[in-house]
């Protein structure tokens, strides 16, 4: 068996650019800011829809300035990176405001980048025209199991990938603002899985998606529970399942929420769990004829997707701002994920397989 090296968490190469945080909800308070404190990223200001909520979060994380509005924070000349955790219908306006500020060097947006593909493409093009770095927070790519799995694949330890699967049976905490949209799981949960499949396997050629409503979710929606089959340019097939019902849910039932993944290749197999639903570290075990002698190997780590993956997300933007290199999470790459989501919705609406060439622009 060869000596094998794994890097579940990327190194912090850069951390000097000052961050302004927009949003004071769970994802900012429990993930972004916890990760930034751990890594030593400087957060100099915060704002949210409600100043009182922003003040509470500022007090907790010892952030020096609280602005009355997100726009005022963006105009703060000390802010070099604008970190947005805000509803997606309001995010494009904030991004555009930040693109117009000479002191802003980088923007970290949430996914979905926008509620329509046309708007996502427009934001990509406007950022390029402004000469600003716009990055999108596809944080599942920095889950420790996904980082190590990518390294194993890139080293060819599994050979040619034949089939991949992500199987989710877990209940998300849907934010109230989603009640106003006509899109639910594909845009807000499947986006993690479809994006990470692109990260691992390259570009898909086609997608077929079927959905049904989630009988537990009380507000209007169509895409509650989703099953998507993808064919990749490499020839690999993949299956992504998002069961957000994960029932039955009632007093007396043991909680069985979980997310699992598996990749089969010509030279080996990798499988594991995503720890997010139960608040534990993700896991990965694999066997390779090329490097492990066919024996199962289980790399280990103590960090978790929430909050530690958010270190990698911000670090790649910090490094891009400080060096001029392209970020790992470019807006142009994220638009390809938005195109994949759009293709999935078209597949649902028209009841057929949709080729990505139908969605993509020349």
C-alpha positions in Angstrom: 0.0 0.0 0.0 1.4 3.4 -1.0 2.0 6.2 1.5 -1.2 8.4 1.0 -1.5 12.0 1.8 -4.8 13.8 2.2 -5.7 17.5 2.8 -9.2 17.8 4.1 -8.9 21.5 4.8 -6.9 23.8 2.5 -4.2 26.0 4.1 -4.9 29.6 5.0 -2.5 31.5 2.6 -4.1 34.9 2.8 -6.1 36.7 5.5 -5.4 40.4 5.4 -8.4 41.9 3.5 -11.1 43.5 5.7 -14.6 42.0 5.5 -18.0 43.6 5.8 -20.7 41.1 6.7 -24.2 41.5 5.4 -26.8 39.4 7.2 -27.3 38.3 10.8 -29.1 35.0 10.5 -28.0 31.5 11.2 -25.7 31.0 8.3 -23.8 34.2 9.0 -23.8 34.0 12.8 -23.1 30.3 13.2 -21.0 29.5 10.0 -19.3 32.5 8.3 -18.3 34.4 11.4 -17.4 31.3 13.4 -15.1 30.2 10.6 -13.6 33.6 10.2 -12.8 33.9 13.9 -11.1 30.5 13.7 -9.0 31.4 10.7 -8.2 35.0 11.8 -10.0 36.8 9.0 -10.7 40.4 9.9 -14.4 41.3 10.1 -14.7 45.1 10.5 -18.4 45.8 10.0 -21.8 44.1 9.9 -25.3 45.1 8.8 -28.6 43.4 8.4 -32.3 44.2 7.8 -32.7 44.9 11.5 -29.9 46.8 13.2 -30.8 45.2 16.6 -30.1 41.7 15.2 -26.9 42.9 13.6 -25.8 44.5 17.0 -26.4 41.1 18.8 -24.2 39.3 16.3 -21.6 42.1 16.4 -21.4 41.9 20.2 -21.0 38.1 20.0 -18.2 38.2 17.5 -16.6 41.5 18.6 -17.2 43.3 15.4 -16.5 47.0 15.8 -19.0 48.7 13.5 -22.7 48.1 13.0 -24.3 49.9 10.0 -27.9 50.8 9.7 -28.3 49.3 6.2 -26.4 46.9 3.9 -25.9 49.8 1.5 -24.2 51.9 4.2 -21.9 49.0 5.0 -21.0 48.6 1.3 -20.1 52.3 1.2 -17.8 52.0 4.3 -14.3 52.8 2.8 -12.6 50.3 5.2 -14.5 47.3 3.8 -12.5 45.5 1.1 -14.5 42.3 0.8 -18.4 42.3 1.0 -19.7 39.0 2.3 -23.4 38.7 1.6 -25.8 36.3 3.4 -29.1 37.8 2.2 -32.3 36.6 0.4 -31.5 35.9 -3.3 -34.1 38.3 -4.6 -32.3 41.2 -2.8 -28.8 40.0 -3.5 -28.3 41.3 -7.0 -28.9 44.9 -6.0 -26.3 44.6 -3.2 -23.8 43.1 -5.6 -24.3 45.9 -8.1 -23.9 48.5 -5.4 -20.7 46.9 -4.3 -19.4 46.7 -7.9 -19.6 50.5 -8.0 -17.5 51.1 -4.9 -13.8 51.8 -5.6 -12.7 50.4 -2.2 -14.4 47.1 -2.6 -12.0 44.5 -4.1 -14.0 41.3 -3.8 -17.6 40.1 -3.2 -18.7 36.8 -1.8 -22.3 36.1 -2.8 -24.6 33.3 -1.6 -26.1 30.7 -3.8 -28.4 30.8 -5.7 -26.6 33.8 -7.2 -29.9 35.0 -8.6 -33.4 33.8 -9.1 -33.0 33.6 -12.9 -30.3 32.5 -15.3 -30.4 35.8 -17.2 -29.7 37.8 -14.0 -26.9 35.4 -13.0 -25.3 35.9 -16.4 -25.8 39.7 -16.1 -24.0 39.8 -12.7 -21.1 37.7 -14.1 -20.7 40.2 -17.0 -21.1 43.3 -14.9 -18.4 42.0 -12.4 -16.0 41.4 -15.3 -16.7 44.9 -16.7 -16.1 46.5 -13.3 -12.9 44.6 -12.8 -14.1 43.2 -9.5 -13.8 39.7 -8.1 -17.2 38.1 -7.6 -17.2 34.7 -6.0 -20.1 32.5 -5.0 -20.3 30.5 -1.8 -20.6 26.9 -3.0 -19.4 25.7 0.4 -20.1 22.0 -0.1 -17.0 21.9 -2.3 -15.0 22.6 0.9 -16.7 19.9 3.0 -13.7 17.8 4.1 -15.0 14.5 2.5 -15.5 16.3 -0.8 -12.0 17.8 -0.7 -10.4 14.5 -0.1 -12.6 12.7 -2.6 -11.5 15.3 -5.2 -7.9 14.6 -4.4 -8.4 10.8 -4.8 -10.1 11.3 -8.1 -7.5 13.7 -9.4 -4.8 11.2 -8.6 -6.6 8.6 -10.6 -7.0 6.2 -7.6 -10.5 5.1 -8.7 -9.6 4.9 -12.4 -12.4 6.1 -14.8 -15.5 7.1 -12.9 -18.5 5.0 -14.0 -21.2 6.0 -11.6 -21.8 8.5 -8.8 -24.6 9.0 -6.3 -25.6 11.5 -3.6 -28.6 10.4 -1.6 -30.1 12.9 0.9 -32.8 12.0 3.4 -32.8 15.1 5.7 -35.1 18.1 6.5 -33.6 21.5 5.7 -34.6 24.6 7.7 -36.4 26.5 5.0 -36.0 30.2 5.4 -39.3 32.2 5.5 -38.3 34.3 2.4 -38.5 31.1 0.3 -42.3 31.1 0.7 -42.5 34.0 -1.8 -40.6 32.2 -4.5 -41.8 29.6 -7.0 -38.7 27.5 -6.6 -37.7 25.5 -3.6 -35.5 22.4 -3.3 -33.6 22.5 -6.7 -32.5 26.1 -6.2 -31.8 25.9 -2.5 -30.8 22.3 -1.6 -30.1 20.4 -4.8 -27.8 23.2 -5.8 -25.2 21.9 -3.3 -25.3 18.4 -4.8 -25.4 19.3 -8.5 -22.6 21.8 -8.0 -20.4 19.3 -6.1 -21.0 16.7 -8.8 -19.6 19.2 -11.3 -16.7 19.8 -9.0 -15.9 16.1 -8.8 -16.8 14.8 -12.3 -16.6 17.8 -14.7 -19.4 19.1 -17.0 -22.7 17.3 -17.5 -24.2 16.9 -20.9 -27.8 16.2 -19.9 -30.1 16.0 -16.9 -33.4 14.4 -16.2 -35.3 15.6 -13.1 -38.6 14.5 -11.6 -40.2 16.1 -8.5 -43.1 15.9 -6.1 -44.3 18.2 -3.4 -43.1 17.7 0.2 -46.3 16.9 2.2 -44.7 18.3 5.4 -43.9 21.8 3.9 -47.0 23.9 4.3 -46.3 26.7 1.8 -46.9 26.5 -1.9 -44.2 24.8 -3.9 -43.6 22.2 -6.7 -40.1 20.9 -6.3 -40.2 19.5 -2.8 -38.6 16.1 -3.3 -36.3 15.8 -6.3 -34.5 13.0 -8.2 -32.0 14.0 -10.9 -30.1 11.8 -13.3 -27.1 13.3 -15.0 -24.9 12.1 -17.9 -21.4 13.7 -18.0 -19.1 14.4 -20.9 -16.8 11.7 -19.5 -19.5 9.1 -19.9 -20.2 8.9 -16.2 -23.7 8.7 -14.9 -24.8 10.3 -11.6 -27.9 10.3 -9.4 -28.8 13.1 -7.0 -31.7 12.5 -4.6 -33.1 15.2 -2.3 -35.7 13.7 0.0 -36.6 16.7 2.3 -39.5 14.8 3.8 -37.4 12.1 5.5 -40.5 10.8 7.2 -42.3 9.7 9.1 -41.7 12.6 11.5 -43.6 12.2 14.7 -42.9 11.8 18.4 -41.5 8.4 19.2 -39.6 7.9 16.0 -35.8 7.7 16.1 -34.2 10.3 13.8 -32.7 8.8 10.7 -31.7 11.9 8.8 -28.6 11.3 6.7 -26.8 12.1 3.4 -24.6 9.4 1.8 -22.5 9.4 -1.4 -20.7 6.8 -3.5 -18.5 6.8 -6.5 -17.7 3.7 -8.5 -14.7 3.7 -10.8 -12.9 1.1 -12.9 -10.1 0.9 -10.3 -11.9 1.4 -7.1 -14.9 2.6 -5.0 -15.3 5.5 -2.6 -18.3 6.0 -0.3 -19.1 8.0 2.8 -21.5 10.3 4.6 -22.1 14.1 4.8 -22.3 15.0 8.5 -24.4 18.2 8.2 -27.9 16.7 9.2 -26.6 15.5 12.5 -23.8 18.0 13.2 -20.9 15.7 13.0 -17.9 15.4 10.7 -18.4 13.9 7.2 -16.7 10.6 6.5 -15.0 8.9 3.6 -13.7 5.4 3.0 -12.4 3.9 -0.2 -10.6 1.0 -1.8 -8.4 1.2 -4.9 -6.6 -1.5 -6.8 -3.9 1.0 -7.7 -3.0 2.5 -4.3 -4.6 0.6 -1.4 -4.2 -2.9 -2.7 -7.9 -3.3 -2.7 -8.1 -2.7 1.0 -10.5 -0.1 2.5 -8.8 3.0 3.7 -10.6 5.6 5.9 -8.9 9.1 6.1 -9.8 11.0 9.2 -10.3 14.6 10.4 -12.0 16.5 13.2 -13.3 19.5 11.2 -16.9 19.7 9.8 -18.7 21.2 6.8 -20.5 23.7 9.2 -18.6 25.9 10.1 -15.1 24.9 8.9 -15.8 24.7 5.2 -16.5 28.4 5.2 -12.8 29.0 6.0 -11.9 27.6 2.6 -14.6 29.6 0.9 -13.4 32.9 2.3 -9.7 32.0 2.0 -9.9 31.4 -1.7 -11.4 34.9 -2.1 -8.8 36.5 0.2 -6.1 34.9 -1.8 -7.5 36.1 -5.1 -7.8 39.7 -3.8 -4.3 39.7 -2.4 -2.5 38.0 -5.3 -4.6 38.9 -8.3 -5.1 35.2 -9.1 -8.5 33.9 -10.1 -10.5 32.6 -7.2 -11.3 28.9 -6.9 -15.0 29.7 -6.9 -15.4 32.0 -9.9 -18.7 33.6 -10.8 -18.3 32.2 -14.3 -18.1 28.7 -13.0 -21.1 29.3 -10.8 -23.2 30.4 -13.8 -22.6 26.9 -15.1 -24.2 25.5 -12.0 -27.1 28.0 -12.4 -27.5 26.6 -16.0 -27.7 23.1 -14.6 -30.4 24.1 -12.2 -32.3 25.8 -15.0 -32.0 22.7 -17.1 -33.4 20.7 -14.2 -36.4 23.0 -14.0 -37.0 22.7 -17.7 -36.8 19.0 -17.4 -39.5 19.1 -14.8 -41.7 21.5 -16.7 -41.5 19.6 -20.0 -41.2 16.0 -18.7 -38.1 15.1 -20.7 -34.3 14.9 -20.6 -32.7 18.3 -21.2 -29.3 18.7 -22.8 -27.1 21.5 -21.3 -26.4 22.7 -24.9 -30.1 23.9 -24.9 -29.4 26.2 -21.9 -25.9 27.3 -22.5 -25.0 30.3 -24.6 -22.4 29.9 -27.4 
